Amino acid sequence: MNTNGNFIGYGGLVHIAWEHRRAEVSFLLETKLSGTKSDYDSYFPNFLAMIKILAFNHLGFDRICTETYAIRKQYILIL
């Protein structure tokens, strides 16, 4: 990801099981931005929208999944 030319995080599909057409979603954001209003309102939802297009429309996956901690309630709401 880039904002104003600065690297702020990364994400992608990991633990890909091509034969089952599924993968796990990974998303890591710079600590200063993680858990902020910008993260919840823009960064994470936009990333998820893009990764779903990639996974389902371009790679033909049937399922994607992820894990998070129970204390990350805002992320769970977004997911």
C-alpha positions in Angstrom: 0.0 0.0 0.0 1.1 3.6 -0.6 -0.2 6.9 0.6 1.6 10.0 -0.5 4.4 7.8 -1.7 5.0 6.1 1.7 4.8 2.4 2.4 2.2 1.9 5.1 1.7 -1.9 5.1 1.1 -5.0 3.1 -1.2 -7.9 2.6 -2.0 -10.8 0.4 -3.1 -14.4 0.2 -1.1 -17.0 2.1 -1.4 -20.7 2.8 -2.9 -21.1 -0.7 -4.5 -24.5 -1.4 -4.8 -24.4 -5.2 -6.4 -27.9 -5.3 -9.2 -26.7 -3.0 -9.3 -23.2 -4.4 -9.0 -21.4 -1.0 -6.5 -19.2 0.8 -5.9 -17.2 4.0 -5.9 -13.4 4.0 -3.0 -11.6 5.6 -2.9 -7.9 6.3 -0.3 -5.9 8.2 -0.4 -2.2 8.7 2.2 0.2 10.1 1.8 0.3 13.9 1.1 4.0 14.0 -1.9 3.5 11.7 -3.2 0.2 12.9 -6.4 0.5 14.9 -7.0 4.1 13.9 -10.2 5.6 12.4 -8.4 5.7 9.0 -7.6 2.0 9.4 -11.2 1.0 10.2 -12.8 3.4 7.7 -10.5 3.1 4.8 -7.3 0.9 4.8 -8.7 -2.4 6.0 -12.1 -2.3 4.2 -10.4 -1.1 0.9 -7.8 -3.9 1.2 -10.5 -6.5 1.7 -12.5 -5.3 -1.3 -9.4 -5.5 -3.5 -8.3 -8.9 -2.2 -11.8 -10.3 -2.7 -11.8 -9.2 -6.4 -8.3 -10.8 -6.8 -9.3 -14.1 -5.0 -12.7 -14.7 -6.5 -12.7 -12.9 -9.9 -9.1 -13.4 -11.0 -7.9 -16.5 -9.3 -11.2 -18.4 -9.1 -11.1 -19.2 -5.4 -14.2 -20.5 -3.7 -13.2 -19.5 -0.2 -10.9 -17.1 1.7 -10.5 -17.0 5.4 -8.5 -15.1 8.1 -7.9 -15.1 11.8 -7.8 -12.3 14.3 -7.7 -11.8 18.1 -11.0 -11.4 20.0 -9.8 -8.0 21.3 -9.8 -6.6 17.8 -13.6 -6.1 17.8 -13.6 -3.4 15.1 -11.7 -5.7 12.7 -14.3 -8.4 13.4 -17.1 -6.1 12.6 -15.4 -5.2 9.3 -14.8 -8.9 8.5 
